[in-house]
Amino acid sequence: MSYINENNKNIFDEKAVYGVPDAANFLWSGWEDARIVYDTRSGHTQVLNDFARELLSLYEDGPKSLIELLDEFAKIIEAELDEPLKIKIVETLNEFDTMGLIQPV
């Protein structure tokens, strides 16, 4: 199963395993309600909200599939994930992939 966006484009395969390429290359800083990450590999800086930061931290714990990530996130918030939240998570992960913060392993 894959999550599909409004343009019928496959944006994330739930069976693919992703991980953080090398979290040691991330330099973190906080600013009000945002977390700023500088990736020394690419030279890019990204600004993450608390939601995105929590998702990325799950990948920093080790590679996982989308299903594993959704299960772990549901445990953190102590609730079942509804479909709109799952879609938001998938969109965020797709952005991570585009930014180079996560990659297939």
Residue, then its C-alpha position, 0 to 999 in steps of 0.5 A: m500500500s502507498y499513500i497517494n496525494e491529490n495529484n495521484k502521485n505515489i508519495f511514500d511507500e509504507k513498506a520502504v525502510y527509511g533512516v537518517p543518513d548520519a544524524a551526527n552531521f546535524l547541528w541543532s538549535g531552538w528558536e521559540d516554537a521551531r527547531i533549526v537543523y543545519d545539515t553539514r553534509s549538504g550545507h542546508t538549513q531547515v526549520l522544523n516545527d515540534f511535530a516534524r521534529e518529533l517525527l525526525s527523532l523517531y528516524e534518528d532512533g533507527p531506520k524504520s518503515l512507515i508502518e513502524l513509524l506510525d505505530e511508534f507515533a501513535k504510542i507517543i501521543e497515546a491515541e489512534l491515528d486518523e486518516p488526516l493525521k496519517i496523510k500529514i505525517v506522510e507529507t512531512l516524511n516526503e518533505f524530509d526525503t526531498m530535503g535529504l534528512i531521511q533516505p531509503v536504507 
